[in-house]
Amino acid sequence: MNKIISFELRQRLQQVAHFDETHPDRSRYKNSDYRFAAGAKFLNLAPSIRGIAPRYFEAKKITWHTHANHALSSQVCCLNFLMPLAERPEVLARLVRTALKSSEVRMLPVEDGPDGRPWYVAFEWNGGGRDFLNEAGPDGSLRRGSNSTSADAVVKFECAGQLETILIEWKYTEQYGAPISASGNPTRIQRYRDLAFAPNGPVRADLGLILEDFFWEPFYQLLRQQMLAFQMQKARLDGATKVRVLHISPTENRALHRVTAPALRRFGVDAFEVFRTFLSQPGDFINCSTEELFLPLISSVPSNDAWAAYLTQRYRYLDGAD
C-alpha cells in the first residue's frame, strides 16, 4: 500500500497516528484529526520549543502561517527541526559542513532569542528589515513572515576566513501544479523586473527567459529567495561576502521536483536542478534532502537527546518508515 499512495497522504496518516498517541484528547479544528483547534495549535510544536517559539514570534513581530495548526505545516516542521538547535552551534556547524561539503565552518550568532541569549539560527528572515526587493508597505516597513520575501530560516558562519550567510527554504509535503494568481502579476513585475536577471540579479540573461516564466511554484519562491540572497550579498549585509540559498525537502516527496512552469520544461525534468542551471553562479543554490542533512546529526548526538528523539518519533520518513 505504501508504494501506491502519495508521500503527502502517508505523512498525514503518520501524523494522525503520532498525535493519537501523544495527544488523544486534543482539541480539533472542525473535527479534523490532523488539525489542531486554534487554541491548541502550539501542541503542533516540539515540546522543547512550545514555550519559547510563541515568545520569539511575538518579540520579533513574526507572522504565523495560516495553517500553523496543520500537522503537515512546513513552517512548523522547520521550527521543530531547527529551533531546538538555536543555542547548539556545534550541531548547526555539522549541518552546514554537510551542506557545503566543507570542514571549515564556525557558526556565528544571528540575533538574540527572547531570553536575551544569542541564537545561531533565526526564522522568517527577510533581510534584516531592509527592503531589498521593493516589497515594503506604504509606511516603509516589512513584516517577517508575511507580505515580503522571507526565508524560513537563516544561519551565519565563518568559512575559510570569510563571513557567509545561508538562507534556508524548507519544504515538507508541498507539491505544485497551477500558476500563481495572475491578478498580482503587475505588482510582481513592477517589483522584480530589474532584480531578476544579470548583471543586477542572479538569473542568467542569455537563456531567453522573462520574469513571467517564473510565475509558477516552486519557481516563484525559488527566484525570490535567490534574488534576496543576491541583494544581501551585493550589500555585504552583516559583512557576508557570500550569501547562498539552501533548499531542504524529504527525498520521498518526488512530486515537489516536477517542473511546473511550461516555459522551463525544455531545460530538464527536476525543478531544482533546472533552477540551478539558470543561475550565473550555480553554486549559490544548494539542494539537499532532509535525510542527508539530519540523519548524521541525529546519529551524532547522545541516544537520550530529546530533540533527536522527537524528530525520529514524529517524522518517521527520516528512517525510511513511511
C-alpha positions in Angstrom: 0.0 0.0 0.0 2.8 2.4 0.8 4.0 2.2 -2.7 0.8 3.4 -4.3 -0.3 6.2 -2.0 1.3 9.6 -2.1 4.0 10.9 0.2 1.6 13.6 1.4 -1.1 11.0 2.4 1.4 8.7 4.1 2.7 11.6 6.2 -0.8 12.7 7.0 -1.7 9.2 8.3 1.5 9.0 10.3 1.0 12.4 11.8 -2.5 11.4 12.9 -1.1 8.3 14.5 1.5 10.3 16.3 -1.0 12.7 17.7 -3.5 10.0 18.6 -0.7 8.5 20.7 0.7 11.7 22.2 -2.5 13.9 22.4 -5.5 11.6 22.1 -7.8 14.2 23.7 -6.6 17.1 21.6 -9.0 19.9 20.5 -9.5 19.5 16.8 -10.3 22.2 14.2 -13.6 21.2 12.6 -13.2 17.7 13.8 -10.1 17.2 11.7 -7.7 14.6 13.1 -4.7 16.4 11.6 -5.5 20.0 12.5 -5.5 21.4 16.0 -8.0 23.9 17.2 -6.7 27.5 17.2 -6.2 27.5 21.0 -4.2 24.2 20.8 -2.0 24.9 17.8 1.2 25.1 19.8 0.9 21.4 20.5 2.0 21.1 16.9 5.5 22.2 18.1 8.1 20.0 19.7 7.8 20.1 23.5 11.2 21.9 23.9 10.0 24.9 21.9 6.3 25.2 22.8 7.0 27.9 25.2 9.8 29.8 23.5 8.6 29.8 19.9 5.5 31.9 20.6 7.6 34.4 22.6 10.1 34.5 19.8 7.5 35.2 17.2 5.9 37.9 19.4 9.2 39.6 20.2 10.3 39.7 16.5 6.8 40.5 15.2 6.8 37.4 13.0 3.6 36.2 11.4 2.5 32.6 11.9 1.4 30.9 8.7 -2.3 30.5 8.3 -2.0 26.7 8.6 0.4 26.5 11.6 -2.2 24.3 13.3 -1.9 21.7 10.5 0.2 18.6 11.2 1.8 18.9 7.8 2.8 22.6 8.2 6.2 23.2 6.7 6.7 26.2 8.9 6.1 24.1 12.0 8.3 21.3 10.6 11.1 23.7 10.1 10.8 25.0 13.6 10.7 21.5 15.1 13.9 20.6 13.3 15.9 23.8 13.7 14.7 25.9 16.6 15.9 23.4 19.2 19.4 24.0 17.7 19.3 27.8 18.1 21.7 27.6 21.0 23.6 24.5 19.8 26.1 26.0 17.4 28.2 22.8 17.3 25.3 20.8 15.9 24.4 23.5 13.4 28.0 23.6 12.3 27.9 19.9 11.4 24.7 20.5 9.4 26.3 23.4 7.4 29.5 21.4 6.9 27.4 18.6 5.3 25.5 21.0 3.1 28.7 22.8 1.9 31.0 19.7 2.0 33.4 21.8 3.9 35.2 21.2 7.2 35.9 24.9 7.9 32.7 26.2 9.4 32.3 28.2 12.6 28.8 29.4 13.4 28.1 33.0 14.3 25.1 34.4 16.2 22.2 35.8 14.0 20.2 37.6 16.7 19.2 37.4 20.3 16.5 35.0 21.3 13.6 36.0 23.5 15.6 35.3 26.7 18.4 37.6 25.6 20.9 34.9 24.7 22.4 34.7 21.2 20.7 32.5 18.7 22.6 30.9 15.9 19.6 30.4 13.7 16.7 32.8 13.1 13.4 32.3 11.4 11.2 34.0 8.8 14.2 36.1 7.8 13.6 38.9 5.3 16.9 40.6 5.1 17.1 42.3 8.5 14.3 44.6 7.7 16.0 46.2 4.7 13.7 46.5 1.6 16.0 44.7 -0.9 13.1 43.6 -3.2 10.8 46.6 -3.3 8.3 44.9 -1.0 7.9 47.5 1.8 4.4 48.7 2.7 3.2 52.3 2.5 4.9 53.1 5.8 8.2 51.6 4.5 8.1 48.7 6.9 8.5 44.9 6.3 7.0 42.2 8.5 8.8 38.9 8.8 6.7 36.0 7.6 4.1 38.0 5.6 3.8 40.2 2.6 7.6 40.1 1.9 10.1 37.5 0.8 11.1 35.7 4.0 13.5 32.7 4.2 12.2 30.0 6.5 15.5 30.2 8.4 18.9 31.8 8.2 22.3 30.9 9.6 25.6 32.8 9.6 29.1 31.5 9.9 32.8 31.9 9.1 34.3 29.6 6.5 37.9 29.7 5.4 38.3 33.2 6.9 35.2 34.6 5.1 31.8 35.5 6.6 28.9 33.8 4.9 25.1 33.5 5.2 22.7 30.8 4.2 19.0 31.4 3.6 17.1 28.2 4.2 14.0 27.3 2.3 12.1 24.4 4.0 9.6 22.0 2.3 7.7 19.1 3.7 4.8 17.6 1.7 4.2 20.5 -0.7 3.6 19.9 -4.4 2.6 22.3 -7.1 0.9 22.4 -10.5 -1.0 25.6 -11.2 0.4 29.0 -11.9 0.2 31.7 -9.2 -2.8 34.1 -9.4 -2.4 36.3 -12.4 -4.1 39.2 -10.5 -0.9 40.0 -8.7 1.4 39.9 -11.8 1.5 43.7 -12.4 2.8 44.2 -8.9 5.3 41.4 -9.2 6.6 42.7 -12.5 7.0 46.2 -11.1 8.9 45.0 -8.0 11.2 42.4 -9.5 11.7 43.2 -13.2 15.1 44.9 -12.6 16.2 42.4 -9.9 15.9 39.0 -11.5 18.4 39.0 -14.4 22.2 39.5 -14.6 24.0 41.7 -14.0 21.5 43.1 -11.5 20.1 39.7 -10.4 21.0 36.0 -10.0 19.5 34.6 -13.2 21.5 34.4 -16.5 20.3 36.8 -19.1 21.3 34.7 -22.1 18.6 32.0 -21.9 15.7 33.8 -23.4 13.7 33.8 -20.2 11.4 36.5 -18.9 10.2 37.2 -15.4 6.7 35.8 -16.1 8.2 32.4 -16.9 8.8 32.0 -13.1 5.3 32.7 -12.0 4.7 29.1 -11.2 5.6 27.5 -7.9 8.1 26.4 -6.7 10.0 28.6 -9.2 8.4 31.8 -8.0 9.6 31.1 -4.4 13.0 30.0 -5.6 13.5 33.1 -7.6 12.5 35.4 -4.8 14.8 33.6 -2.3 17.7 33.8 -4.8 17.1 37.5 -5.5 17.1 38.2 -1.8 20.4 36.3 -1.4 21.9 38.2 -4.3 21.0 41.6 -2.9 22.2 40.7 0.6 25.5 39.6 -0.9 25.7 42.7 -3.0 25.1 44.9 0.1 27.6 42.8 2.2 24.9 42.6 4.8 26.5 41.9 8.2 29.8 41.6 6.5 28.9 38.5 4.5 30.9 38.0 1.3 28.8 35.1 0.2 25.0 34.5 0.6 23.5 31.3 -0.6 20.2 29.5 -0.6 19.8 26.0 0.9 16.7 24.2 -0.2 15.7 21.3 2.1 13.0 18.7 1.4 12.3 15.0 2.0 13.7 12.5 -0.5 10.4 10.8 -1.0 8.5 14.0 -1.9 9.2 13.4 -5.6 6.1 15.4 -6.7 7.8 18.5 -5.4 10.5 18.1 -8.1 8.1 18.4 -11.0 8.9 21.2 -13.5 5.6 23.0 -13.4 6.3 26.1 -15.5 5.7 25.3 -19.2 8.4 27.7 -20.4 11.0 25.9 -18.2 10.3 22.3 -19.2 12.8 22.4 -22.1 15.6 22.7 -19.6 15.1 19.4 -17.7 12.9 17.3 -15.6 13.9 18.1 -12.0 12.8 21.6 -10.8 15.7 22.2 -8.5 18.4 21.0 -11.0 16.7 23.1 -13.6 16.7 26.2 -11.4 20.3 25.8 -10.5 21.3 25.9 -14.2 19.6 29.3 -14.6 21.9 31.0 -12.1 25.0 32.9 -13.1 26.6 31.3 -10.0 25.1 27.8 -9.8 26.9 27.2 -6.5 24.7 29.9 -4.8 21.8 27.4 -4.8 22.2 24.1 -2.8 19.5 21.4 -2.8 19.7 18.8 0.0 17.4 16.2 1.3 16.2 16.4 4.9 17.6 12.9 5.4 21.1 13.6 4.2 21.4 16.6 6.4 19.7 15.4 9.6 20.3 11.7 9.9 24.1 12.2 10.5 23.2 14.8 13.2 20.7 12.6 14.9 23.3 9.8 14.9 25.9 12.0 16.4 24.1 13.2 19.5 23.5 11.1 22.6 20.8 8.4 22.5 18.7 10.3 25.1 18.8 13.6 23.2 15.2 15.0 23.3 15.5 16.8 20.0 16.6 13.8 18.1 14.1 11.5 19.8 11.2 13.8 18.9 12.1 14.1 15.3 12.5 10.3 14.8 9.3 9.6 16.6 7.2 12.2 14.7 8.8 12.3 11.3 9.2 8.6 10.6 10.2 9.2 6.9 13.7 10.0 8.3 14.5 6.4 8.8 12.5 5.1 5.8 9.5 4.1 7.8 6.9 5.8 5.6 
